[in-house]
């Protein structure tokens, strides 16, 4: 991993990585983001900015750029659901110009499950093709269509893993494609069933994939976030002890003030 981001360095050094979700405030006031950023502990290796997963919110692009300007490390999702390859490439170049170097390539939740069911989906490329395109921007200094870029980019490229997809062998096929395309880190779906997750991570280890990509396991509260803190802390602690898991991701978007409490309770930092 040649990209010198805090997250890439932690993973390269064998340090258990720690990331958390940030839901951009529905606001045009930079002070709202400053308040949100201060609620997230400095021990985080990266802050993954949520990109309107559940409906309209503040701009993930703007939020990531402002976090970078405040010397916090953002991870910006690049969502294929909403934009074609021209717009996706422009967003990556623009974000990199503003100091964002870590990206999460995702397809996005179908718009019919969000706040605006009448919104149209684009899906010009899928998440694996997007990983490949960002990989070529880094390794070959070319854009999505193969056009030369005027300067080399060092991008840290992430993708999503679905541990509960069955049969497991089918899911591994997709992950092998993402890794071959250039994914350097995988964030998993939130883990609720540790037994099923253990089956999946065993399959990853058997296939040798845990040695080819860093796996960050996600934890998310169910129901009221406050009431679920103890369970989240227990799950995070158990996940961190599982072989092949290189880090923990706390999906507390909208309840960022609780992240520090889970980190302390689970002794993650």
N, C-alpha and C positions, 0 to 999 in steps of 0.2 A: 504494500500500500504506500505509494509515494506521496500522496496528498498530505500535506502537513497541517491538517486540521486537528483540533483537540481530540475529537472522536477517533479519527484514524490513528493518531498516535497512541491513544489508550488501547485500542484493539491490537495494534502492532506490538505493543509492549507487553501484552498479555494481561493488562490490568482489566478487571471487570468493569465494563462500561455502564454508565448510568445516564439515561435520557428520559425526558418527560415531554408530554404533550402541552401545547399552548394553543388555546382557542382565541384567535384575534378578536379584540373588542369591537362591538358594533358601534364604532365611533370614528369621527374624523379628527379627534383631538390627540396629538402625540402624547399628552399627559396620561391618557388612559392606558396606552401601551407601557409607558414608563412605570406606572403603578403595577401593572401585571408582571412586568419583568422583574421588579424588585421582590415579588412574592415567590419567585422561583430561586432555589438555593444555588449558590456559586459552585457547589460541588458537581453539578450536572456537566457531563461531557458535551451535551448538545440539547437543544430545545427543538422538538419537531413541531412545526407550525401546522395546525389543522387547516385544511383548505375546504371550507364550507361543506363538510361531510353531511351534515344534517339539514342544510339549507343555507340561505345567504348569511354572511357574516362579514367582518372586516376583511380587507385584502390580505391574503397570506403572503403575497409578494411584498407588499409594503411592510408588513409586520416583520418578515425575515430580514429585509434590508435595514430596518430600524434597529433590530436586535444586533445585527452585524456591526452597525455604527456604534452601538453601546458596548462593543467588545464581548458580546455573548455569541456563542456558536449556534446558528440556526440550521435546521434541515428543512428545505422547502419541498413540499410535495409537488410533483408535476403530474397533472391529472388528464388522462387522455379522453375522458368523457366529454369535456367541455370545449376543447380547442383542437384545431387541425395542426399538422406538423409545422406549418409556417409559424403559427402563433406560439407553439410549444418551444421551437428553437429560439424565437425572439425572447421569450421569457427566460430561458436558461442563460442566454448571452447577457441580457439585461441584469439578471440577478447576479451573475458572476462579476459583472462590472461594479456592482455595489457591494461586493465582498462576500457574497453567498457562494459557497463551494460544495456544499453537501446537498444532495437531491434524493428524493424518494419517488420512484417511478410507480405510479398506480393507475389502475383503470378507473377507479371511483365507483361509489355505490350508485346503482341505477337511479335515475332521476325520479322514477315513479315512487321510490321509497323515501324521497326527500320532502322538503317543504313546498316545492313547486312542481307538481306532477305534469304540468303542461310544458315544462322546459324540454327542449330538444337535445338529444345526445349527439355527439360528433363521432367519437371512436374512429378517427382517421387511422391511428396506429394503436396497437395494443401495448401493454406494459413491457413485454419482452422486447418488442421492436424499439420502444423508447429507451430501454436500458442499452441496447446495442448502439443506438444513435448517439447517446451521451458518451458511451465508451469510445466511439470513433472520434468524437470531438476531443477527447483526451489523448488517445493513442496516435491518431493520425492528423489531428488539427484540421478536420473537415466538418462541414455542416451536415444536416440531415440528408441533403441531396448530393453530397460528395463535393460541394464547393469548398475551396480552401479558405480557412480562416486566417485573419491577419496576425493572430498571435496564438500561442499554445495555451490550452486550458488544462488546469489540474482539478478535475471534478471527482468527488467522492460519491459513488453511485449506490443507492439502496433500492431494495424491492421488498415486496410483501410475501410472507409464507403463510400457508393455511394448514396448520397442524391437524385440523379435524376433517380435512377432505379425505373421503374414503372411496375406493381403496387407496391405501397409502402409496402404492406403486404408481398410481396415476398422478398423484400430486408431485412425486419425485421427478417424474418426466418433465413437468413444467418448471420445477426448480432447477433442474440440470440445464435447461435451456436458458434460464435467466442468468445462471452463473457463467455459462459459456459465453453469453452475450456481454458480460462485463460487470454483473452485480458483485459488489464487494461486501455488502452487509445485508442481512435479511431481518426485518422486523416482523415478528409473528402476529397473528390475530391474538386478541386477549385470551389468556389461559384461564379456564375455569375448571376443567377436568384434568387433573394432574396425571391420572392413569393413562388417558388417551394421549396426552402430550408426551408422556414417557415412551409410549409405543412409537410415536412419530420420531422423536429425537434418536431413539435406538436405530430406527431405519436410516436416518441421516448419517449416523456414525458408521453403520455397516456399509453404506454406500461411499463412505469417505468424504461426504459433502461438507461435514463440519470442519474439515481441514482446508477446504477451498473457499469458504465464505464464513464471515462472522455472523453468528445467530444471536439476536437480541430478543428475549422473550417479553411479551407485553402483559401487564396486569391492569385490570380495570374494575372499578367498583360496580356492584349490582344494586339497583334501587337507590336509596339514599346514600350518597357518598360518605357522609359522616358516620352512618351506622355500619358501614362495611369496611372501615379502616383496619380493624383487627384482622379480618379475613384477608384483605389485600396484602397486609404486612406478612402474614403467614405464607401466603402463596409466593410472594416475592422472595422470601427467605429460602423456601424449598426449591424454587426454580434456580436460584443462584448456585445451589449446590449440585445441580445436575450436570454431568459431563457433557460438553458440547455447547452449553449455554455460555455465551461470552459477555452477556450484559442483560440488564433489566430496563424495560421501558414502562413508565408510569402514565397510563392514559387517564389523566384527571382533567381533561380540557373542560373549562367552565368552573372547576374547583381547584385551581392551581395552588391556592393557599394551603391545601391539604398535603401537597407533595412532600414538604419538609417533614411532616409528622410521620408519613409512611417510611421515609428514608431513615429516620431516627429509630422507629419501632422495629424495622427489619434489619437495622445495622448495615445499611447498604453503603454508607460512606465512611 
